[in-house]
Amino acid sequence: MTERKLATIAVRQGIESDTQYGAVVPPIYLSTNYSFDGHKNPRDFDYSRSGNPTRSILGDAIAGLEKGATGVVTCTGMAAITLVTSLLGPDDLLVVPHDCYGGSYRLFTNLAKKGQFKLAVVDQTDELALQDAIAQNPKMVWLETPSNPLLRVVDIEAIAKASHAVDALVVVDNTFLSPILQQPLLLGADIVIHSTTKYINGHSDVVGGAVVAKDEELGELLHWWSNTLGLTGSAFDSYLTLRGIRTLAVRIREHQANAQRVLDTLTASSVVDKVYYPGLKDHPGHEIAAKQQKGFGAMLSFELKGGEAELVAFLEQLSVFSVAESLGGVESLVAVPATMTHRAMEPEARAEAGVKDTLIRLSVGIEDADDLVADIQAGLAAALAC
């Protein structure tokens, strides 16, 4: 049989796996513990923190989509990041992007202050700065491409090659695209992480994360740490996320189609000063994105001409886009990173990363595109009237 396509993997993982009753959809296993076959003989599962049948199906599904060996499901996206940093020691150097998600930045900087590892925060689009950081022999190089919220793009394959030359592990946060649009392990990465809260679940009703390792040995180590630190996800959350992942491919198609309509509206507006989206041919990372991605995604950011007044007028006029954090759900969301998703960063760090106080980030959902365009047009008209 030929290798299955990603949409088929997403739909079929765990289907018809129930050997007791022949259920087509795998049941949810809520039991916290499992009986031993005698006091010296644990079965495949013994305690739900260390292993759970429902969580295992989800982990296998995500690993299959990312073409990895092992998938570890965590209770949150930040737990996934914490799990990967557990591979580092006090003398190890971690290289991270200067414009990463605010929660990631907060975790990295504060763990480094506690001495868990050494940290280098670098503009990874600056080739010389990145070369200098890799020359310091890091233990791990962390990529977020496209980045949150400015959608900067870096070359995974090139950075992986340079990092492996100094025996560094390469980690890629693939949350913004999902494995439907980008598979970092095939480009040379060693580990991929996701906030499954976002596109993988896709319905804004479950908080979760995942870590996928390229090889079994690394995957086993990550699984051990997830159990040791108590970072694993619950059975019920795994069940809901598994239900969401089955529609991932079709949702991504609609997300992207709607994003293109919204993008066209923004780029045609006289009140929009700048749009950040890798699908634009004048985006600095467009050629890299076209090479390593299967699509440009449904996240975009932009700046309005003017200031706070125009931003407030735009937001207050919206009725289809909800003002809220997070992303990747079926519903469209709008956020102001400086006061929402990236408020954990110091103002100086945000300025260094290029995150202006008036930057607006959109997560384009799967509502009717005409309604989304009309909503954006209404907001732009309000901003123009200021």
C-alpha positions in Angstrom: 0.0 0.0 0.0 1.3 3.5 -0.8 2.0 5.9 2.0 -1.1 7.5 3.2 -1.7 11.2 2.7 -1.8 13.6 5.7 -5.6 14.1 5.6 -6.1 10.3 5.8 -3.7 9.9 8.7 -5.5 12.6 10.6 -8.9 11.0 10.1 -8.0 7.3 10.4 -5.6 7.2 13.5 -7.2 4.9 16.0 -10.3 4.1 13.9 -11.3 0.4 14.4 -8.7 -0.1 17.1 -11.3 -1.3 19.7 -10.9 -5.1 19.9 -13.5 -5.5 22.7 -16.6 -4.3 21.0 -15.5 -3.2 17.5 -16.2 0.5 18.0 -15.3 2.4 14.9 -14.2 5.5 16.9 -11.8 4.6 19.8 -13.4 4.9 23.2 -12.1 7.2 25.9 -10.2 5.6 28.8 -10.8 7.7 31.9 -9.4 5.2 34.4 -6.5 6.6 36.4 -5.0 3.1 37.0 -4.8 -0.3 35.4 -4.5 -3.7 36.9 -1.3 -5.7 36.9 -1.0 -9.3 35.7 0.4 -10.3 39.0 2.4 -8.0 41.3 5.5 -8.2 39.1 3.9 -7.9 35.7 2.5 -4.5 34.7 0.5 -4.4 31.5 1.0 -1.8 28.7 -0.6 0.8 31.0 -0.4 1.0 34.8 -1.0 4.6 35.8 -2.6 7.3 33.6 0.1 9.9 34.2 2.7 7.6 32.7 0.5 6.2 30.0 -3.1 6.3 28.8 -4.6 4.5 25.8 -6.5 7.6 24.5 -3.5 9.8 24.9 -1.3 7.3 23.1 -3.6 7.4 20.0 -3.4 11.1 19.9 0.4 11.1 20.3 0.6 8.5 17.4 -1.6 10.7 15.2 0.5 13.8 15.7 3.8 11.8 15.3 2.4 10.3 12.1 1.5 13.7 10.7 4.9 15.1 11.5 6.7 12.0 10.3 8.3 11.5 13.7 9.1 8.4 15.8 7.3 9.4 19.0 4.6 11.8 20.0 4.3 12.9 23.7 1.1 14.7 24.6 1.3 17.3 27.3 -1.3 19.2 29.3 -0.6 22.6 27.7 1.6 24.1 25.0 3.8 25.6 27.6 4.2 22.2 29.2 5.5 21.0 25.8 8.1 23.8 25.8 9.0 23.0 29.5 9.4 19.4 28.6 11.9 20.1 25.9 13.9 22.4 28.1 14.2 19.6 30.6 16.8 18.1 28.2 19.2 21.0 29.1 21.6 21.4 32.0 23.1 24.5 33.8 26.1 24.6 31.4 24.1 24.1 28.2 23.3 27.0 25.9 19.9 27.5 24.4 19.5 29.8 21.4 16.0 31.2 20.8 14.5 33.8 18.5 14.1 37.4 19.8 10.6 37.6 18.4 9.1 34.4 19.7 5.7 34.0 21.5 5.6 36.0 24.7 4.9 33.0 26.9 7.9 31.2 25.5 10.1 34.2 26.0 8.9 34.6 29.6 9.7 30.9 30.3 13.1 30.9 28.6 14.3 34.1 30.3 13.1 33.2 33.8 14.4 29.6 33.7 17.8 31.0 32.5 17.8 33.4 35.5 17.3 30.5 37.8 20.3 28.8 36.3 18.6 25.9 34.5 20.5 26.7 31.3 22.3 29.5 29.5 20.4 31.6 27.0 21.1 33.5 23.8 18.2 35.6 22.4 19.0 36.2 18.7 17.4 37.8 15.6 17.5 34.6 13.6 16.9 36.4 10.4 20.3 38.1 10.9 22.6 35.5 9.4 25.7 36.9 11.1 24.1 37.1 14.5 22.9 33.5 14.2 26.3 32.3 13.0 27.9 33.9 16.1 25.3 32.2 18.4 25.9 28.8 16.8 29.6 29.3 17.1 29.2 29.3 20.9 28.4 25.6 20.6 24.8 25.6 21.9 23.1 22.4 23.1 19.8 23.4 21.5 18.7 25.8 18.8 15.0 26.8 19.0 13.1 28.0 15.9 9.6 29.5 15.6 8.8 29.8 11.9 6.7 31.7 11.0 7.2 33.6 14.2 4.5 35.0 16.5 3.3 37.7 15.8 5.4 39.2 13.0 5.5 36.0 10.9 9.2 36.1 10.2 10.5 33.0 8.4 13.8 31.3 8.8 15.3 28.4 6.8 14.9 25.3 8.9 17.1 23.1 6.7 20.0 25.6 6.6 19.9 26.2 10.4 19.5 22.5 11.1 22.6 21.8 9.1 24.7 24.5 10.8 23.4 23.5 14.3 24.1 19.8 13.7 27.7 20.7 12.8 28.2 21.6 16.4 26.0 18.7 17.7 23.1 21.0 18.7 19.5 19.7 18.8 17.1 21.7 16.6 13.6 22.3 17.9 10.9 23.9 15.8 7.6 25.3 17.2 5.2 24.4 14.3 2.1 25.8 16.0 1.3 28.5 13.4 1.2 26.1 10.4 0.4 22.6 11.7 1.9 19.6 10.0 -0.5 20.0 7.1 1.5 23.0 5.9 5.0 22.3 7.3 6.9 19.2 8.5 10.1 20.4 10.2 11.5 16.9 10.9 11.7 16.3 7.2 13.8 19.5 6.9 16.3 18.4 9.5 14.8 19.3 12.8 15.1 16.9 15.8 12.1 17.9 17.7 8.8 19.6 16.8 6.4 21.1 19.4 2.8 22.2 19.2 0.3 24.0 21.2 -2.5 21.6 20.3 -4.8 24.2 21.7 -4.5 25.9 18.4 -5.0 24.4 14.9 -4.6 20.7 15.8 -7.6 20.8 18.1 -9.1 23.7 16.3 -12.2 24.4 18.4 -10.9 26.6 21.2 -12.2 24.2 23.9 -9.1 22.2 24.9 -5.7 23.4 26.2 -2.9 21.0 25.3 0.5 20.5 23.7 2.6 17.9 22.0 6.3 17.1 21.4 7.3 14.9 18.5 10.8 13.4 18.3 12.5 12.4 15.1 14.1 9.2 16.6 13.0 6.6 19.2 15.8 7.2 21.7 15.1 10.9 22.0 11.4 10.2 22.2 11.8 7.7 25.0 13.8 10.3 27.0 11.1 12.9 26.4 8.4 10.5 27.5 10.4 9.7 30.7 10.7 13.4 31.5 7.0 14.0 30.8 6.1 11.3 33.3 8.7 12.4 35.9 7.6 16.1 35.7 3.9 15.3 35.5 3.4 17.2 32.3 1.2 14.7 30.4 -2.3 15.5 29.1 -5.6 14.1 30.4 -7.6 11.4 28.7 -10.6 13.6 28.2 -8.6 16.4 26.6 -6.8 13.9 24.4 -10.2 12.5 23.3 -11.4 16.0 22.3 -8.2 16.9 20.6 -8.3 13.6 18.6 -11.8 14.5 17.5 -10.5 17.9 16.4 -7.5 16.6 14.5 -9.7 14.5 12.2 -10.9 17.6 10.4 -7.5 19.4 10.5 -6.8 19.2 6.7 -10.2 20.5 5.6 -10.1 23.2 8.2 -6.7 24.4 7.1 -7.9 24.7 3.5 -10.8 26.9 4.5 -8.6 28.9 6.9 -6.2 29.7 4.1 -8.8 30.6 1.5 -10.4 33.0 4.0 -7.0 34.5 4.9 -6.4 35.3 1.3 -9.6 37.2 1.1 -8.8 39.2 4.3 -5.3 39.8 3.0 -6.6 41.2 -0.2 -8.8 43.6 1.7 -6.0 44.8 4.0 -3.5 45.3 1.2 -6.0 47.4 -0.8 -6.8 49.7 2.1 -5.3 53.2 2.3 -5.5 53.2 6.1 -3.3 50.1 6.4 0.4 51.0 6.8 2.0 47.5 6.7 1.0 43.9 6.4 3.0 40.9 7.7 2.3 37.7 5.8 4.7 35.3 4.2 2.5 34.9 1.2 3.2 38.4 0.1 6.0 38.4 -2.5 7.7 41.4 -0.9 7.8 39.6 2.5 11.5 39.1 3.4 10.9 35.4 4.0 8.6 34.7 1.1 11.0 32.6 -0.9 12.0 30.5 2.1 8.3 30.0 3.1 7.5 29.0 -0.5 10.3 26.4 -0.4 9.6 24.8 3.0 5.9 25.3 3.5 2.9 23.8 1.6 0.9 27.0 2.2 1.3 30.3 3.8 -1.2 29.8 6.7 -4.0 31.8 8.1 -2.2 34.0 10.6 -1.4 37.6 9.6 -0.5 40.8 11.3 -0.7 44.5 10.3 -0.3 48.1 11.4 -2.7 50.9 10.8 -1.7 54.4 9.9 -2.2 56.7 12.9 -2.0 55.4 16.5 -4.1 54.3 19.5 -7.3 56.0 18.4 -7.3 54.3 15.0 -6.6 50.9 16.6 -9.4 51.3 19.1 -11.9 52.5 16.4 -11.0 49.4 14.3 -11.4 47.0 17.2 -14.7 48.5 18.4 -16.3 48.2 15.0 -15.7 44.4 14.6 -18.5 41.9 15.3 -17.3 38.8 13.5 -13.7 38.8 14.8 -13.6 38.4 18.5 -11.0 40.3 20.6 -9.2 37.4 22.3 -5.9 35.7 22.7 -5.1 32.3 21.2 -5.4 31.3 17.5 -6.2 28.5 15.2 -9.8 27.9 16.1 -12.7 27.8 13.7 -13.7 31.3 14.9 -11.9 34.4 13.8 -9.9 36.3 16.4 -8.1 39.6 16.6 -5.4 40.5 19.2 -3.1 43.3 20.1 0.1 41.4 21.0 1.7 44.2 23.0 -1.2 44.2 25.6 -2.3 40.6 25.1 -0.2 37.7 23.9 3.2 39.4 24.4 2.6 41.5 27.5 4.9 39.2 29.4 7.8 40.7 27.5 9.5 43.8 28.7 8.7 46.9 26.6 12.3 47.1 25.6 12.3 43.4 24.4 9.1 44.0 22.4 10.7 47.0 20.8 13.8 45.1 20.0 11.7 42.4 18.4 9.7 44.9 16.4 6.4 44.3 18.2 4.8 47.8 18.2 2.1 48.8 20.6 -0.3 49.2 17.7 0.4 45.9 15.9 -2.8 43.9 15.2 -2.7 40.1 14.8 -5.5 38.2 13.1 -6.3 34.5 13.3 -8.6 34.0 10.3 -11.3 31.4 11.0 -13.7 29.5 8.8 -16.8 31.7 8.8 -18.1 32.8 5.4 -15.4 34.8 3.7 -17.9 37.6 2.7 -18.8 38.2 6.4 -15.1 38.3 7.4 -14.3 40.8 4.6 -17.3 43.0 5.5 -16.2 43.0 9.2 -12.7 44.0 8.3 -13.9 46.7 5.9 -16.2 48.1 8.7 -13.2 48.3 11.1 -11.0 50.0 8.5 -13.7 52.5 7.7 -13.9 53.4 11.4 -10.2 53.8 11.6 -10.1 56.0 8.5 -12.8 58.3 10.1 -10.6 59.1 13.1 
